[in-house]
Amino acid sequence: MSLTFLVKLSVSLFVGLMIGLDRQLKNKPLGVKTSMVISVASCLITIVSIQSVHKYSLPGHTNMDPMRLAAQIVSGVGFLGAGVILRRNNDVISGLTTASMVWAASALGIAIGAGFYAEALVAMVFVILAINVFPYLVKRLGPAALKQQDLAVKMIVGDHTELNAIFKEIKQLRMQVKRVKVKDLDADRQQVEMIVLAPEKLYTTDLYSSLKRIQHVLSVEVESR
């Protein structure tokens, strides 16, 4: 076991720690332990793949690909990424960022295993900036459309004539309705489901309280997406 081998695994452990720490601070499925294991294992497989060429190939007849095993990591780690992608009841797909972080942790491990230390560390910094800093700057400096959020609203109304009052209330709160679904529950009640585009600073509880005050509204459910 050489010093270089230990250094590569140590650096892989560090970058995996940083990637996992970012996700765990945000209570995402990918935690510190998983990220470190992915990074270190990817680094180990890459080292084995490269060193196997020198150890097992015949002199003057090298026909082995030094990155053959490493190439399989990218496709294999996709199963882990797929495990953190979820589909909610309101048709929202979540976990794509976390899945990409799984892939990134593997890529960093491969880079370190191949000896690209500086490149891997710079890439790690860029990944963390892309997740935490750049989205904030885009929202602060970008157009107003980027400063809005989607809210899923589900209501049960006792009188269909109050549907117009609901849309008027939403308009007064400076929100836009993206999609509406209305269905009858029985002769006297209707269920209204909609997706509204609301200002990012609007609290979900404010919208809930405003809709709850409308006459004949029996129940209100508001979910941020």
C-alpha positions as a Python dict, from the first residue, in 0.01 Angstrom:
ca = {
    (1, 'M'): (0, 0, 0),
    (2, 'S'): (157, 328, -113),
    (3, 'L'): (127, 679, 24),
    (4, 'T'): (-37, 789, -302),
    (5, 'F'): (-311, 532, -252),
    (6, 'L'): (-387, 664, 97),
    (7, 'V'): (-382, 1025, -24),
    (8, 'K'): (-630, 949, -302),
    (9, 'L'): (-872, 776, -68),
    (10, 'S'): (-837, 1055, 189),
    (11, 'V'): (-911, 1326, -65),
    (12, 'S'): (-1206, 1123, -193),
    (13, 'L'): (-1334, 1092, 162),
    (14, 'F'): (-1306, 1470, 202),
    (15, 'V'): (-1494, 1562, -117),
    (16, 'G'): (-1761, 1303, -33),
    (17, 'L'): (-1794, 1460, 309),
    (18, 'M'): (-1846, 1806, 160),
    (19, 'I'): (-2107, 1687, -89),
    (20, 'G'): (-2293, 1485, 174),
    (21, 'L'): (-2279, 1766, 429),
    (22, 'D'): (-2451, 2002, 187),
    (23, 'R'): (-2736, 1755, 134),
    (24, 'Q'): (-2770, 1659, 500),
    (25, 'L'): (-2792, 2023, 611),
    (26, 'K'): (-3094, 2051, 383),
    (27, 'N'): (-3248, 1725, 511),
    (28, 'K'): (-3217, 1551, 176),
    (29, 'P'): (-3200, 1172, 127),
    (30, 'L'): (-2830, 1178, 39),
    (31, 'G'): (-2638, 1205, 367),
    (32, 'V'): (-2275, 1228, 468),
    (33, 'K'): (-2222, 852, 502),
    (34, 'T'): (-2370, 765, 165),
    (35, 'S'): (-2180, 1037, -16),
    (36, 'M'): (-1847, 941, 139),
    (37, 'V'): (-1897, 572, 58),
    (38, 'I'): (-1982, 653, -305),
    (39, 'S'): (-1680, 878, -347),
    (40, 'V'): (-1430, 644, -179),
    (41, 'A'): (-1563, 335, -358),
    (42, 'S'): (-1548, 513, -695),
    (43, 'C'): (-1192, 618, -622),
    (44, 'L'): (-1094, 263, -524),
    (45, 'I'): (-1245, 108, -837),
    (46, 'T'): (-1067, 366, -1054),
    (47, 'I'): (-732, 292, -887),
    (48, 'V'): (-781, -82, -932),
    (49, 'S'): (-880, -32, -1295),
    (50, 'I'): (-568, 171, -1373),
    (51, 'Q'): (-323, -40, -1172),
    (52, 'S'): (-456, -366, -1318),
    (53, 'V'): (-328, -266, -1659),
    (54, 'H'): (29, -240, -1530),
    (55, 'K'): (3, -554, -1318),
    (56, 'Y'): (-169, -799, -1550),
    (57, 'S'): (-93, -687, -1905),
    (58, 'L'): (189, -853, -2095),
    (59, 'P'): (493, -642, -2190),
    (60, 'G'): (451, -504, -2541),
    (61, 'H'): (100, -648, -2571),
    (62, 'T'): (-109, -409, -2364),
    (63, 'N'): (-467, -435, -2485),
    (64, 'M'): (-643, -344, -2162),
    (65, 'D'): (-839, -24, -2113),
    (66, 'P'): (-717, 144, -1790),
    (67, 'M'): (-1056, 312, -1736),
    (68, 'R'): (-1272, 11, -1817),
    (69, 'L'): (-1394, -46, -1461),
    (70, 'A'): (-1432, 327, -1398),
    (71, 'A'): (-1662, 355, -1698),
    (72, 'Q'): (-1902, 111, -1534),
    (73, 'I'): (-1926, 327, -1220),
    (74, 'V'): (-2116, 599, -1404),
    (75, 'S'): (-2391, 363, -1515),
    (76, 'G'): (-2394, 165, -1189),
    (77, 'V'): (-2433, 469, -966),
    (78, 'G'): (-2742, 563, -1167),
    (79, 'F'): (-2938, 307, -966),
    (80, 'L'): (-2855, 495, -647),
    (81, 'G'): (-2959, 822, -804),
    (82, 'A'): (-3289, 676, -919),
    (83, 'G'): (-3362, 573, -561),
    (84, 'V'): (-3378, 934, -437),
    (85, 'I'): (-3609, 1061, -712),
    (86, 'L'): (-3966, 1076, -584),
    (87, 'R'): (-4301, 1155, -741),
    (88, 'R'): (-4545, 1328, -510),
    (89, 'N'): (-4922, 1311, -517),
    (90, 'N'): (-4942, 1651, -687),
    (91, 'D'): (-4735, 1526, -984),
    (92, 'V'): (-4423, 1708, -867),
    (93, 'I'): (-4091, 1534, -922),
    (94, 'S'): (-3843, 1587, -639),
    (95, 'G'): (-3494, 1458, -572),
    (96, 'L'): (-3337, 1539, -909),
    (97, 'T'): (-3075, 1765, -750),
    (98, 'T'): (-2988, 1501, -491),
    (99, 'A'): (-2960, 1239, -767),
    (100, 'S'): (-2721, 1463, -954),
    (101, 'M'): (-2516, 1501, -635),
    (102, 'V'): (-2488, 1121, -615),
    (103, 'W'): (-2349, 1122, -967),
    (104, 'A'): (-2118, 1416, -884),
    (105, 'A'): (-1975, 1238, -577),
    (106, 'S'): (-1898, 939, -797),
    (107, 'A'): (-1738, 1158, -1065),
    (108, 'L'): (-1518, 1329, -807),
    (109, 'G'): (-1403, 992, -677),
    (110, 'I'): (-1317, 878, -1030),
    (111, 'A'): (-1119, 1198, -1096),
    (112, 'I'): (-918, 1160, -774),
    (113, 'G'): (-857, 792, -839),
    (114, 'A'): (-713, 885, -1179),
    (115, 'G'): (-483, 1139, -1014),
    (116, 'F'): (-665, 1463, -1100),
    (117, 'Y'): (-659, 1613, -752),
    (118, 'A'): (-677, 1983, -836),
    (119, 'E'): (-945, 1929, -1098),
    (120, 'A'): (-1158, 1732, -853),
    (121, 'L'): (-1127, 1994, -577),
    (122, 'V'): (-1216, 2277, -817),
    (123, 'A'): (-1511, 2075, -947),
    (124, 'M'): (-1628, 2016, -589),
    (125, 'V'): (-1625, 2391, -521),
    (126, 'F'): (-1815, 2458, -843),
    (127, 'V'): (-2077, 2194, -758),
    (128, 'I'): (-2136, 2345, -413),
    (129, 'L'): (-2156, 2694, -561),
    (130, 'A'): (-2402, 2572, -824),
    (131, 'I'): (-2627, 2429, -555),
    (132, 'N'): (-2612, 2707, -294),
    (133, 'V'): (-2488, 3037, -436),
    (134, 'F'): (-2582, 3067, -802),
    (135, 'P'): (-2958, 2995, -755),
    (136, 'Y'): (-2969, 3271, -492),
    (137, 'L'): (-2795, 3519, -724),
    (138, 'V'): (-3025, 3429, -1014),
    (139, 'K'): (-3332, 3492, -799),
    (140, 'R'): (-3192, 3820, -666),
    (141, 'L'): (-3070, 3959, -999),
    (142, 'G'): (-3291, 3776, -1248),
    (143, 'P'): (-3641, 3860, -1378),
    (144, 'A'): (-3946, 3862, -1151),
    (145, 'A'): (-4067, 3530, -1293),
    (146, 'L'): (-3779, 3357, -1116),
    (147, 'K'): (-3893, 3496, -780),
    (148, 'Q'): (-4222, 3310, -779),
    (149, 'Q'): (-4330, 2978, -634),
    (150, 'D'): (-4590, 2718, -725),
    (151, 'L'): (-4860, 2642, -468),
    (152, 'A'): (-5102, 2352, -496),
    (153, 'V'): (-5448, 2445, -365),
    (154, 'K'): (-5733, 2204, -296),
    (155, 'M'): (-6069, 2328, -168),
    (156, 'I'): (-6418, 2198, -106),
    (157, 'V'): (-6685, 2457, -180),
    (158, 'G'): (-7046, 2432, -64),
    (159, 'D'): (-7190, 2664, -328),
    (160, 'H'): (-7060, 2675, -685),
    (161, 'T'): (-7146, 3045, -708),
    (162, 'E'): (-6852, 3116, -476),
    (163, 'L'): (-6601, 2998, -734),
    (164, 'N'): (-6576, 3348, -877),
    (165, 'A'): (-6501, 3486, -531),
    (166, 'I'): (-6212, 3241, -501),
    (167, 'F'): (-6050, 3361, -822),
    (168, 'K'): (-6105, 3725, -723),
    (169, 'E'): (-5929, 3663, -392),
    (170, 'I'): (-5636, 3500, -571),
    (171, 'K'): (-5613, 3796, -807),
    (172, 'Q'): (-5609, 4041, -516),
    (173, 'L'): (-5311, 3854, -370),
    (174, 'R'): (-5129, 3913, -701),
    (175, 'M'): (-5116, 3549, -796),
    (176, 'Q'): (-5179, 3374, -1126),
    (177, 'V'): (-5371, 3053, -1176),
    (178, 'K'): (-5183, 2803, -1391),
    (179, 'R'): (-5419, 2507, -1384),
    (180, 'V'): (-5770, 2447, -1252),
    (181, 'K'): (-5966, 2127, -1197),
    (182, 'V'): (-6325, 2133, -1070),
    (183, 'K'): (-6537, 1829, -996),
    (184, 'D'): (-6865, 1758, -817),
    (185, 'L'): (-6852, 1563, -494),
    (186, 'D'): (-7230, 1561, -458),
    (187, 'A'): (-7523, 1786, -541),
    (188, 'D'): (-7414, 2059, -301),
    (189, 'R'): (-7034, 2038, -290),
    (190, 'Q'): (-6758, 2090, -544),
    (191, 'Q'): (-6390, 2016, -516),
    (192, 'V'): (-6153, 2270, -671),
    (193, 'E'): (-5789, 2189, -737),
    (194, 'M'): (-5551, 2444, -883),
    (195, 'I'): (-5188, 2538, -922),
    (196, 'V'): (-5120, 2904, -854),
    (197, 'L'): (-4807, 3106, -922),
    (198, 'A'): (-4743, 3316, -611),
    (199, 'P'): (-4473, 3564, -503),
    (200, 'E'): (-4191, 3387, -324),
    (201, 'K'): (-4237, 3606, -15),
    (202, 'L'): (-4602, 3507, 25),
    (203, 'Y'): (-4650, 3272, 318),
    (204, 'T'): (-4856, 2961, 257),
    (205, 'T'): (-5054, 3039, 572),
    (206, 'D'): (-5154, 3380, 433),
    (207, 'L'): (-5310, 3220, 128),
    (208, 'Y'): (-5479, 2959, 344),
    (209, 'S'): (-5631, 3223, 573),
    (210, 'S'): (-5753, 3434, 280),
    (211, 'L'): (-5925, 3143, 109),
    (212, 'K'): (-6069, 3011, 435),
    (213, 'R'): (-6251, 3342, 493),
    (214, 'I'): (-6450, 3310, 172),
    (215, 'Q'): (-6812, 3223, 237),
    (216, 'H'): (-6921, 2865, 165),
    (217, 'V'): (-6562, 2738, 151),
    (218, 'L'): (-6576, 2425, 367),
    (219, 'S'): (-6212, 2318, 364),
    (220, 'V'): (-5882, 2444, 227),
    (221, 'E'): (-5554, 2261, 167),
    (222, 'V'): (-5246, 2450, 47),
    (223, 'E'): (-4916, 2282, -31),
    (224, 'S'): (-4592, 2440, -148),
    (225, 'R'): (-4431, 2255, -438),
}
